Amino acid sequence: MKPFQFFPMLFPPALLFTSYANLQGFKTDTAGISAAWSGLYLLLAARRRQPFMKKFGVRGVVRGATMSLALVNMIGGGLAYTLGKREEEEE
C-alpha cells in the first residue's frame, strides 16, 4: 500500500468547493477556478512520462481519459470565464 500523499489530495476539496460555489450562483467565477485547477492537474500529470507499452494498459487508458477530461474542463471553463457575463451587484 502506498503512503499517503498530501499534494494530490488538494485537488478534490478545491473542485468540490467550485461545485458548491456554482450552486450558490457564482457560475462565471467557478468556471475560472475549475479551469485553473484542471490546468494545474494536467500540467502535473503531463510531467510524468510513461513507457510506450504501458500507455495501452488499464492504468494508461484511465490516465489518458483523466487527462483528456481535464483538458476539456480547462478549455470549457476558460472559455466560460472569459466570455461569461457577471451580474453587477446593485447597491
Backbone torsions as a table, in degrees:
resi	resn	phi	psi	omega
1	MET	NA	135.1	-178.8
2	LYS	-73.8	148.5	174.9
3	PRO	-71.1	157.7	-179.6
4	PHE	-63.3	131.8	178.2
5	GLN	-111.3	120.7	-173.3
6	PHE	-72.6	-45.4	-172.1
7	PHE	-62.5	-44.9	178.4
8	PRO	-63.9	-22.5	-179.6
9	MET	-81.7	3.0	173.5
10	LEU	-78.9	-22.0	-175.8
11	PHE	-71.7	-46.9	-177.7
12	PRO	-59.4	-45.3	178.5
13	PRO	-63.8	-35.5	179.6
14	ALA	-66.4	-42.1	179.5
15	LEU	-72.3	-32.7	174.3
16	LEU	-67.5	-37.0	176.5
17	PHE	-63.0	-39.3	179.0
18	THR	-66.3	-34.1	176.0
19	SER	-65.8	-42.3	178.6
20	TYR	-64.5	-44.8	179.9
21	ALA	-65.7	-33.2	176.8
22	ASN	-64.2	-40.7	177.8
23	LEU	-67.9	-23.5	178.2
24	GLN	-82.6	-6.0	174.2
25	GLY	109.6	4.1	179.7
26	PHE	-94.8	66.2	-171.6
27	LYS	-69.2	-44.7	-177.6
28	THR	-69.1	-42.2	-178.9
29	ASP	-66.5	-40.8	-179.4
30	THR	-70.3	-27.1	175.4
31	ALA	-64.4	-40.4	178.3
32	GLY	-68.2	-41.6	179.7
33	ILE	-65.6	-44.2	179.4
34	SER	-63.9	-39.2	178.0
35	ALA	-65.2	-39.5	179.8
36	ALA	-65.4	-44.6	179.9
37	TRP	-68.5	-36.1	176.8
38	SER	-66.8	-38.8	176.6
39	GLY	-64.9	-39.2	177.2
40	LEU	-64.6	-41.8	177.1
41	TYR	-62.3	-44.4	-179.3
42	LEU	-62.6	-41.3	178.6
43	LEU	-63.2	-44.9	-179.2
44	LEU	-71.2	-36.3	180.0
45	ALA	-72.4	-29.7	-179.1
46	ALA	-75.7	-17.8	179.1
47	ARG	-67.4	-31.6	-177.5
48	ARG	-83.8	120.5	-178.9
49	ARG	-92.4	144.9	176.3
50	GLN	-115.7	145.8	171.9
51	PRO	-62.8	154.9	-172.6
52	PHE	-59.3	-44.4	-176.0
53	MET	-71.4	-24.0	180.0
54	LYS	-79.9	-9.1	178.8
55	LYS	-70.8	-20.5	-175.4
56	PHE	-103.4	6.8	174.2
57	GLY	-82.8	-178.1	-179.2
58	VAL	-63.4	-44.8	179.6
59	ARG	-64.0	-38.9	179.2
60	GLY	-65.6	-39.8	178.9
61	VAL	-67.6	-42.5	178.5
62	VAL	-64.3	-41.6	178.5
63	ARG	-64.2	-42.4	178.0
64	GLY	-64.1	-40.8	178.5
65	ALA	-66.1	-39.7	179.1
66	THR	-66.0	-42.5	179.9
67	MET	-68.8	-36.2	178.3
68	SER	-70.6	-35.7	175.8
69	LEU	-66.1	-38.4	176.4
70	ALA	-65.2	-37.3	177.8
71	LEU	-65.4	-44.5	178.3
72	VAL	-63.5	-41.4	178.6
73	ASN	-65.3	-38.8	179.1
74	MET	-66.1	-44.2	-179.3
75	ILE	-68.5	-46.8	-179.5
76	GLY	-64.9	-43.4	178.1
77	GLY	-67.2	-37.1	177.3
78	GLY	-65.2	-40.9	176.8
79	LEU	-66.7	-41.8	179.3
80	ALA	-64.8	-37.9	179.2
81	TYR	-70.8	-39.9	-178.2
82	THR	-71.5	-44.0	-174.5
83	LEU	-96.4	-7.3	-177.0
84	GLY	-71.9	154.0	179.4
85	LYS	-105.7	135.2	175.7
86	ARG	-98.6	138.8	174.0
87	GLU	-81.3	129.3	-179.9
88	GLU	-74.5	141.3	178.2
89	GLU	-75.5	134.1	178.2
90	GLU	-92.5	135.3	-179.8
91	GLU	-110.3	NA	NA
